[in-house]
């Protein structure tokens, strides 16, 4: 079926996951522990982050979880309300370094020139997501930007994917969900969309392939892949 729209995950798809979120986790843990590296390391282990190597465990809640889920994992360590913790997470997310997976402006302009509708569905909060996209100069190229707190549900549920299809008035089967994690691809499959996996996150080709129609090195390969489908 002809693809008329693309719905992108953000972290690990539009932006490299490791460059952004390893720096974020390090900054958050030091802020929450007032610079106590020993305590930060202890808390980090509980959320699947190694402070010494600044790397995530593959099952870390940070990889595909929402800020609310990360807050839940952190709350037992700190005498702070869920709201206060979430504010800290989102504040640090807004200023986390963003490294584009590929040059986004020319890629997204190419895709829009093909007549494709474009969207972003992230399990990050909407406010920092918009900040990241604006910082890259691409927010205006998207028809839809949804975070976990936008009222459209969260991946791996199909709801945010279906919300995009409704917004752009395109049948779900003519949309491709593009992501670096099983959460992304399972959401796309549940919505009846085509699915494109990319290897700019932490998942391997083998992990993604069973839920993806195709696995690409990065989103920069999408135009050539679309040409092959024509």
Secondary structure, 3 states (H helix, E strand, C coil): CCCCEEEECCECCCECHHHHHHHHHHHHHHHHCCCCHHHHHHHHHHCCEECCCCEECCCCHHHHCCHHHHHHHHHHHCCCCHHHHHHHHHHHHHHCCCCECCCHHHHHHHHHHCCCEEEEECCCCHHHHHHHHHHCCCHHHCCEEECCCCCCCCCCCCHHHHHHHHHHCCCHHHEEEEECCHHHHHHHHHCCCEEEEECCCCCCHHHHHCCCCEEECCHHHHHHHHHHHC
